[in-house]
Amino acid sequence: MVSTAVKITRKGQVTIPKEIREKLNSNTIYFEVENDIVMVKPVRDAAGSLSEYAGNAKPGISVKQMKDKAWEEAVREKNGKKSS
């Protein structure tokens, strides 16, 4: 188990230590909070969600909008919720 203390900035930001980032093996994370325990978990399925939308580009929809929708879908899938 790896644990370390880090400072939270006024903007609510923290730096994840290199050793932990390497163990997560992902550049995207999500947080789960249960009681007083905060868990940081890697998001590994975002690329799959993004590729699903790449082939379905629609005129007038920006890449950012497609990316945002894909992220929403990845989070829903991770949380076990159906998409709207």
N, CA, C and O atoms as a GROMACS GRO file, in nm:
protein
  336
    1MET      N    1   0.085  -0.118   0.000
    1MET     CA    2   0.000   0.000   0.000
    1MET      C    3   0.090   0.124   0.000
    1MET      O    4   0.190   0.129   0.071
    2VAL      N    5   0.051   0.223  -0.080
    2VAL     CA    6   0.123   0.349  -0.087
    2VAL      C    7   0.034   0.457  -0.028
    2VAL      O    8  -0.083   0.467  -0.065
    3SER      N    9   0.087   0.536   0.062
    3SER     CA   10   0.010   0.649   0.114
    3SER      C   11   0.106   0.765   0.138
    3SER      O   12   0.222   0.746   0.171
    4THR      N   13   0.054   0.884   0.121
    4THR     CA   14   0.132   1.004   0.143
    4THR      C   15   0.038   1.121   0.168
    4THR      O   16  -0.078   1.117   0.128
    5ALA      N   17   0.087   1.223   0.234
    5ALA     CA   18   0.007   1.343   0.259
    5ALA      C   19   0.048   1.451   0.160
    5ALA      O   20   0.166   1.468   0.131
    6VAL      N   21  -0.050   1.523   0.108
    6VAL     CA   22  -0.023   1.634   0.016
    6VAL      C   23  -0.107   1.754   0.056
    6VAL      O   24  -0.211   1.738   0.121
    7LYS      N   25  -0.063   1.870   0.020
    7LYS     CA   26  -0.132   1.996   0.051
    7LYS      C   27  -0.242   2.022  -0.052
    7LYS      O   28  -0.223   1.998  -0.172
    8ILE      N   29  -0.356   2.070  -0.007
    8ILE     CA   30  -0.464   2.111  -0.096
    8ILE      C   31  -0.452   2.262  -0.112
    8ILE      O   32  -0.450   2.334  -0.012
    9THR      N   33  -0.444   2.311  -0.237
    9THR     CA   34  -0.432   2.454  -0.262
    9THR      C   35  -0.564   2.525  -0.236
    9THR      O   36  -0.666   2.460  -0.216
   10ARG      N   37  -0.562   2.657  -0.237
   10ARG     CA   38  -0.685   2.736  -0.219
   10ARG      C   39  -0.786   2.706  -0.329
   10ARG      O   40  -0.906   2.722  -0.309
   11LYS      N   41  -0.739   2.663  -0.445
   11LYS     CA   42  -0.828   2.630  -0.556
   11LYS      C   43  -0.874   2.484  -0.551
   11LYS      O   44  -0.944   2.438  -0.641
   12GLY      N   45  -0.837   2.412  -0.445
   12GLY     CA   46  -0.880   2.273  -0.431
   12GLY      C   47  -0.796   2.175  -0.510
   12GLY      O   48  -0.839   2.063  -0.534
   13GLN      N   49  -0.678   2.215  -0.551
   13GLN     CA   50  -0.592   2.129  -0.633
   13GLN      C   51  -0.490   2.056  -0.546
   13GLN      O   52  -0.446   2.107  -0.443
   14VAL      N   53  -0.455   1.937  -0.591
   14VAL     CA   54  -0.348   1.860  -0.527
   14VAL      C   55  -0.257   1.805  -0.635
   14VAL      O   56  -0.298   1.788  -0.750
   15THR      N   57  -0.134   1.777  -0.599
   15THR     CA   58  -0.042   1.709  -0.690
   15THR      C   59  -0.033   1.565  -0.646
   15THR      O   60   0.001   1.535  -0.531
   16ILE      N   61  -0.064   1.476  -0.738
   16ILE     CA   62  -0.056   1.333  -0.707
   16ILE      C   63   0.091   1.293  -0.722
   16ILE      O   64   0.149   1.311  -0.829
   17PRO      N   65   0.151   1.238  -0.617
   17PRO     CA   66   0.292   1.200  -0.624
   17PRO      C   67   0.319   1.103  -0.738
   17PRO      O   68   0.235   1.020  -0.773
   18LYS      N   69   0.439   1.114  -0.796
   18LYS     CA   70   0.478   1.035  -0.912
   18LYS      C   71   0.458   0.886  -0.889
   18LYS      O   72   0.407   0.816  -0.977
   19GLU      N   73   0.497   0.836  -0.774
   19GLU     CA   74   0.485   0.693  -0.746
   19GLU      C   75   0.339   0.646  -0.756
   19GLU      O   76   0.312   0.538  -0.807
   20ILE      N   77   0.247   0.727  -0.708
   20ILE     CA   78   0.104   0.692  -0.714
   20ILE      C   79   0.054   0.704  -0.858
   20ILE      O   80  -0.022   0.617  -0.903
   21ARG      N   81   0.094   0.810  -0.930
   21ARG     CA   82   0.053   0.825  -1.071
   21ARG      C   83   0.097   0.704  -1.152
   21ARG      O   84   0.022   0.654  -1.236
   22GLU      N   85   0.219   0.658  -1.127
   22GLU     CA   86   0.270   0.542  -1.201
   22GLU      C   87   0.190   0.417  -1.169
   22GLU      O   88   0.164   0.336  -1.258
   23LYS      N   89   0.150   0.399  -1.044
   23LYS     CA   90   0.070   0.283  -1.006
   23LYS      C   91  -0.070   0.289  -1.068
   23LYS      O   92  -0.127   0.186  -1.104
   24LEU      N   93  -0.126   0.411  -1.080
   24LEU     CA   94  -0.259   0.426  -1.140
   24LEU      C   95  -0.256   0.397  -1.289
   24LEU      O   96  -0.353   0.345  -1.344
   25ASN      N   97  -0.145   0.429  -1.355
   25ASN     CA   98  -0.126   0.404  -1.499
   25ASN      C   99  -0.240   0.464  -1.583
   25ASN      O  100  -0.290   0.400  -1.675
   26SER      N  101  -0.277   0.586  -1.550
   26SER     CA  102  -0.383   0.657  -1.622
   26SER      C  103  -0.362   0.806  -1.602
   26SER      O  104  -0.315   0.849  -1.497
   27ASN      N  105  -0.398   0.885  -1.702
   27ASN     CA  106  -0.387   1.030  -1.685
   27ASN      C  107  -0.520   1.093  -1.648
   27ASN      O  108  -0.534   1.215  -1.644
   28THR      N  109  -0.619   1.008  -1.620
   28THR     CA  110  -0.750   1.056  -1.579
   28THR      C  111  -0.797   0.973  -1.460
   28THR      O  112  -0.783   0.850  -1.460
   29ILE      N  113  -0.851   1.041  -1.361
   29ILE     CA  114  -0.897   0.972  -1.241
   29ILE      C  115  -1.037   1.018  -1.205
   29ILE      O  116  -1.085   1.120  -1.255
   30TYR      N  117  -1.101   0.943  -1.118
   30TYR     CA  118  -1.226   0.990  -1.060
   30TYR      C  119  -1.221   0.961  -0.910
   30TYR      O  120  -1.145   0.876  -0.864
   31PHE      N  121  -1.302   1.034  -0.837
   31PHE     CA  122  -1.304   1.022  -0.693
   31PHE      C  123  -1.431   0.952  -0.648
   31PHE      O  124  -1.538   0.975  -0.704
   32GLU      N  125  -1.419   0.868  -0.548
   32GLU     CA  126  -1.533   0.810  -0.480
   32GLU      C  127  -1.520   0.846  -0.333
   32GLU      O  128  -1.411   0.837  -0.275
   33VAL      N  129  -1.629   0.886  -0.272
   33VAL     CA  130  -1.628   0.918  -0.130
   33VAL      C  131  -1.730   0.829  -0.061
   33VAL      O  132  -1.848   0.826  -0.098
   34GLU      N  133  -1.684   0.757   0.040
   34GLU     CA  134  -1.772   0.672   0.119
   34GLU      C  135  -1.741   0.699   0.265
   34GLU      O  136  -1.630   0.674   0.312
   35ASN      N  137  -1.841   0.750   0.336
   35ASN     CA  138  -1.823   0.795   0.474
   35ASN      C  139  -1.711   0.899   0.474
   35ASN      O  140  -1.724   1.002   0.408
   36ASP      N  141  -1.603   0.876   0.545
   36ASP     CA  142  -1.492   0.972   0.549
   36ASP      C  143  -1.374   0.925   0.465
   36ASP      O  144  -1.264   0.978   0.480
   37ILE      N  145  -1.394   0.829   0.377
   37ILE     CA  146  -1.285   0.774   0.296
   37ILE      C  147  -1.299   0.824   0.152
   37ILE      O  148  -1.403   0.806   0.088
   38VAL      N  149  -1.192   0.886   0.102
   38VAL     CA  150  -1.188   0.934  -0.036
   38VAL      C  151  -1.098   0.838  -0.114
   38VAL      O  152  -0.983   0.816  -0.078
   39MET      N  153  -1.153   0.780  -0.221
   39MET     CA  154  -1.076   0.689  -0.306
   39MET      C  155  -1.051   0.755  -0.440
   39MET      O  156  -1.140   0.816  -0.498
   40VAL      N  157  -0.929   0.743  -0.489
   40VAL     CA  158  -0.891   0.793  -0.620
   40VAL      C  159  -0.873   0.671  -0.708
   40VAL      O  160  -0.792   0.584  -0.678
   41LYS      N  161  -0.950   0.666  -0.817
   41LYS     CA  162  -0.944   0.549  -0.905
   41LYS      C  163  -0.916   0.593  -1.048
   41LYS      O  164  -0.963   0.697  -1.092
   42PRO      N  165  -0.838   0.512  -1.121
   42PRO     CA  166  -0.808   0.548  -1.260
   42PRO      C  167  -0.928   0.526  -1.351
   42PRO      O  168  -1.009   0.436  -1.328
   43VAL      N  169  -0.937   0.607  -1.454
   43VAL     CA  170  -1.037   0.588  -1.559
   43VAL      C  171  -0.962   0.526  -1.675
   43VAL      O  172  -0.875   0.590  -1.734
   44ARG      N  173  -0.995   0.404  -1.708
   44ARG     CA  174  -0.924   0.333  -1.814
   44ARG      C  175  -1.010   0.314  -1.938
   44ARG      O  176  -0.958   0.277  -2.044
   45ASP      N  177  -1.140   0.337  -1.927
   45ASP     CA  178  -1.229   0.310  -2.040
   45ASP      C  179  -1.267   0.434  -2.119
   45ASP      O  180  -1.352   0.426  -2.207
   46ALA      N  181  -1.207   0.549  -2.090
   46ALA     CA  182  -1.243   0.672  -2.160
   46ALA      C  183  -1.207   0.666  -2.307
   46ALA      O  184  -1.283   0.715  -2.390
   47ALA      N  185  -1.093   0.608  -2.340
   47ALA     CA  186  -1.052   0.601  -2.481
   47ALA      C  187  -1.153   0.522  -2.563
   47ALA      O  188  -1.184   0.559  -2.676
   48GLY      N  189  -1.204   0.415  -2.505
   48GLY     CA  190  -1.306   0.337  -2.574
   48GLY      C  191  -1.433   0.417  -2.597
   48GLY      O  192  -1.494   0.410  -2.703
   49SER      N  193  -1.472   0.493  -2.497
   49SER     CA  194  -1.590   0.578  -2.511
   49SER      C  195  -1.569   0.685  -2.615
   49SER      O  196  -1.659   0.715  -2.694
   50LEU      N  197  -1.448   0.745  -2.617
   50LEU     CA  198  -1.420   0.849  -2.715
   50LEU      C  199  -1.419   0.792  -2.857
   50LEU      O  200  -1.470   0.856  -2.949
   51SER      N  201  -1.362   0.673  -2.876
   51SER     CA  202  -1.356   0.617  -3.010
   51SER      C  203  -1.494   0.584  -3.064
   51SER      O  204  -1.516   0.589  -3.185
   52GLU      N  205  -1.587   0.552  -2.976
   52GLU     CA  206  -1.725   0.524  -3.017
   52GLU      C  207  -1.786   0.645  -3.085
   52GLU      O  208  -1.863   0.632  -3.180
   53TYR      N  209  -1.753   0.765  -3.036
   53TYR     CA  210  -1.809   0.887  -3.090
   53TYR      C  211  -1.733   0.937  -3.213
   53TYR      O  212  -1.789   1.012  -3.292
   54ALA      N  213  -1.608   0.897  -3.229
   54ALA     CA  214  -1.526   0.947  -3.340
   54ALA      C  215  -1.586   0.912  -3.475
   54ALA      O  216  -1.584   0.994  -3.567
   55GLY      N  217  -1.639   0.792  -3.489
   55GLY     CA  218  -1.697   0.750  -3.615
   55GLY      C  219  -1.837   0.804  -3.640
   55GLY      O  220  -1.891   0.788  -3.749
   56ASN      N  221  -1.894   0.867  -3.539
   56ASN     CA  222  -2.031   0.916  -3.549
   56ASN      C  223  -2.039   1.068  -3.545
   56ASN      O  224  -2.138   1.124  -3.497
   57ALA      N  225  -1.935   1.136  -3.594
   57ALA     CA  226  -1.933   1.282  -3.590
   57ALA      C  227  -2.049   1.338  -3.670
   57ALA      O  228  -2.079   1.292  -3.780
   58LYS      N  229  -2.114   1.438  -3.612
   58LYS     CA  230  -2.228   1.502  -3.678
   58LYS      C  231  -2.192   1.646  -3.709
   58LYS      O  232  -2.122   1.711  -3.631
   59PRO      N  233  -2.240   1.698  -3.823
   59PRO     CA  234  -2.214   1.839  -3.854
   59PRO      C  235  -2.267   1.929  -3.744
   59PRO      O  236  -2.377   1.907  -3.692
   60GLY      N  237  -2.190   2.032  -3.708
   60GLY     CA  238  -2.233   2.128  -3.608
   60GLY      C  239  -2.200   2.089  -3.466
   60GLY      O  240  -2.224   2.168  -3.374
   61ILE      N  241  -2.145   1.969  -3.444
   61ILE     CA  242  -2.107   1.928  -3.310
   61ILE      C  243  -1.955   1.936  -3.298
   61ILE      O  244  -1.883   1.874  -3.376
   62SER      N  245  -1.909   2.012  -3.200
   62SER     CA  246  -1.765   2.030  -3.184
   62SER      C  247  -1.700   1.907  -3.123
   62SER      O  248  -1.767   1.822  -3.063
   63VAL      N  249  -1.570   1.898  -3.138
   63VAL     CA  250  -1.495   1.789  -3.078
   63VAL      C  251  -1.510   1.795  -2.926
   63VAL      O  252  -1.522   1.691  -2.860
   64LYS      N  253  -1.511   1.917  -2.871
   64LYS     CA  254  -1.528   1.931  -2.726
   64LYS      C  255  -1.662   1.874  -2.681
   64LYS      O  256  -1.670   1.805  -2.580
   65GLN      N  257  -1.769   1.902  -2.756
   65GLN     CA  258  -1.901   1.850  -2.720
   65GLN      C  259  -1.901   1.697  -2.726
   65GLN      O  260  -1.959   1.631  -2.640
   66MET      N  261  -1.836   1.641  -2.829
   66MET     CA  262  -1.830   1.495  -2.840
   66MET      C  263  -1.750   1.436  -2.724
   66MET      O  264  -1.787   1.334  -2.666
   67LYS      N  265  -1.639   1.504  -2.690
   67LYS     CA  266  -1.554   1.458  -2.581
   67LYS      C  267  -1.630   1.464  -2.449
   67LYS      O  268  -1.625   1.370  -2.370
   68ASP      N  269  -1.700   1.575  -2.424
   68ASP     CA  270  -1.777   1.589  -2.301
   68ASP      C  271  -1.884   1.480  -2.290
   68ASP      O  272  -1.903   1.422  -2.183
   69LYS      N  273  -1.951   1.452  -2.400
   69LYS     CA  274  -2.055   1.348  -2.400
   69LYS      C  275  -1.993   1.211  -2.371
   69LYS      O  276  -2.050   1.131  -2.297
   70ALA      N  277  -1.876   1.185  -2.431
   70ALA     CA  278  -1.809   1.057  -2.409
   70ALA      C  279  -1.768   1.042  -2.263
   70ALA      O  280  -1.782   0.935  -2.205
   71TRP      N  281  -1.718   1.151  -2.203
   71TRP     CA  282  -1.679   1.146  -2.062
   71TRP      C  283  -1.801   1.119  -1.974
   71TRP      O  284  -1.794   1.039  -1.881
   72GLU      N  285  -1.911   1.186  -2.003
   72GLU     CA  286  -2.033   1.164  -1.926
   72GLU      C  287  -2.074   1.017  -1.933
   72GLU      O  288  -2.112   0.957  -1.833
   73GLU      N  289  -2.066   0.961  -2.053
   73GLU     CA  290  -2.102   0.821  -2.073
   73GLU      C  291  -2.007   0.728  -1.996
   73GLU      O  292  -2.052   0.632  -1.934
   74ALA      N  293  -1.877   0.757  -2.000
   74ALA     CA  294  -1.780   0.675  -1.928
   74ALA      C  295  -1.807   0.678  -1.778
   74ALA      O  296  -1.798   0.575  -1.711
   75VAL      N  297  -1.840   0.795  -1.725
   75VAL     CA  298  -1.869   0.807  -1.582
   75VAL      C  299  -1.997   0.733  -1.548
   75VAL      O  300  -2.003   0.664  -1.446
   76ARG      N  301  -2.100   0.745  -1.633
   76ARG     CA  302  -2.225   0.672  -1.610
   76ARG      C  303  -2.199   0.521  -1.607
   76ARG      O  304  -2.248   0.451  -1.518
   77GLU      N  305  -2.121   0.472  -1.705
   77GLU     CA  306  -2.090   0.330  -1.712
   77GLU      C  307  -2.016   0.285  -1.586
   77GLU      O  308  -2.045   0.179  -1.531
   78LYS      N  309  -1.921   0.366  -1.543
   78LYS     CA  310  -1.841   0.333  -1.425
   78LYS      C  311  -1.928   0.329  -1.301
   78LYS      O  312  -1.906   0.246  -1.213
   79ASN      N  313  -2.027   0.416  -1.292
   79ASN     CA  314  -2.115   0.422  -1.177
   79ASN      C  315  -2.235   0.329  -1.190
   79ASN      O  316  -2.318   0.322  -1.099
   80GLY      N  317  -2.244   0.256  -1.301
   80GLY     CA  318  -2.352   0.160  -1.320
   80GLY      C  319  -2.487   0.221  -1.349
   80GLY      O  320  -2.590   0.160  -1.322
   81LYS      N  321  -2.488   0.344  -1.404
   81LYS     CA  322  -2.613   0.411  -1.436
   81LYS      C  323  -2.638   0.404  -1.585
   81LYS      O  324  -2.544   0.407  -1.664
   82LYS      N  325  -2.763   0.396  -1.624
   82LYS     CA  326  -2.798   0.397  -1.766
   82LYS      C  327  -2.782   0.536  -1.823
   82LYS      O  328  -2.805   0.636  -1.755
   83SER      N  329  -2.743   0.542  -1.951
   83SER     CA  330  -2.728   0.672  -2.016
   83SER      C  331  -2.864   0.726  -2.056
   83SER      O  332  -2.960   0.650  -2.074
   84SER      N  333  -2.871   0.858  -2.070
   84SER     CA  334  -2.998   0.920  -2.106
   84SER      C  335  -3.014   0.931  -2.254
   84SER      O  336  -3.115   0.981  -2.302
   0.00000   0.00000   0.00000
